Amino acid sequence: MKPIAKFMRNLFCYYLAILCPAIFIFWLKNAELIASNAFLISIFSYALLYRPFLDGMRLHHKDYIEKNEIWKIYIPFNTLRWENFKELYLKG
């Protein structure tokens, strides 16, 4: 098994990968190290690019979807994440 697959299967590591970038972005904003427009771009990039990709990779490595189905998570109002909510966020 590849190391990234092991990492994505571990629930603690998955939550770490979710929370660290968000905390870092908010820390930069609170420390006034980035401007408001850069903050907004960072938040939208995190929410619209990084998180769906990360969720798709976790579902793929847990064998719930195929790798070529990850793009479906980017479709607005897609139910792929909600159908696999327990496997994605609650089961290690």
C-alpha positions in Angstrom: 0.0 0.0 0.0 1.3 3.4 -0.9 2.1 5.8 2.0 -0.5 8.4 0.9 -3.1 5.7 0.9 -2.3 4.8 4.5 -2.3 8.5 5.4 -5.7 9.1 3.8 -7.2 6.0 5.6 -6.2 7.3 9.0 -9.0 9.5 10.4 -6.7 11.6 12.6 -4.3 12.3 9.7 -7.3 13.2 7.5 -8.6 15.7 10.0 -5.1 17.1 10.4 -4.9 17.6 6.6 -8.3 19.3 6.7 -7.7 21.6 9.6 -4.1 22.7 9.3 -4.4 24.8 6.1 -7.6 26.5 7.4 -6.0 27.3 10.8 -2.9 28.6 9.0 -5.0 30.8 6.7 -6.9 32.3 9.6 -3.7 32.7 11.6 -2.2 34.7 8.7 -5.3 36.9 8.6 -5.3 37.5 12.4 -1.6 38.3 12.4 -2.3 40.7 9.5 0.3 39.1 7.3 -2.0 38.8 4.3 -4.4 41.3 2.8 -8.2 40.8 2.7 -8.3 40.0 -1.0 -5.6 37.3 -0.5 -7.5 36.0 2.5 -10.7 35.6 0.4 -8.8 34.0 -2.5 -7.2 31.6 0.0 -10.5 30.7 1.7 -12.3 30.1 -1.7 -9.4 28.0 -3.0 -9.4 26.0 0.2 -13.2 25.4 0.1 -13.7 24.9 -3.6 -10.4 23.2 -4.7 -8.5 21.7 -1.8 -11.3 20.2 0.3 -13.2 18.4 -2.6 -9.9 17.0 -3.8 -9.0 15.8 -0.4 -12.4 14.2 0.2 -12.2 12.6 -3.2 -8.8 11.1 -2.5 -10.0 9.7 0.9 -13.0 8.1 -0.7 -10.8 6.7 -3.5 -8.2 5.3 -1.1 -11.0 3.7 1.0 -12.3 2.1 -2.2 -15.7 3.9 -2.2 -15.1 5.6 -5.6 -12.8 5.1 -8.5 -10.0 7.6 -9.1 -11.7 8.8 -12.3 -14.8 9.7 -10.3 -13.1 12.3 -8.1 -14.1 15.1 -10.5 -17.7 14.5 -9.6 -17.2 15.9 -6.1 -16.6 19.3 -7.8 -20.1 19.4 -9.3 -22.3 21.7 -7.2 -25.1 19.9 -5.2 -23.6 16.5 -5.9 -24.6 14.0 -3.3 -21.4 11.9 -3.5 -20.0 13.4 -0.3 -23.3 13.0 1.6 -23.8 9.4 0.4 -20.5 8.5 2.0 -20.6 10.9 5.0 -19.9 8.2 7.6 -17.1 6.7 5.7 -15.6 10.1 5.0 -15.8 11.9 8.3 -16.6 9.3 11.0 -14.9 6.0 10.3 -11.1 5.6 10.4 
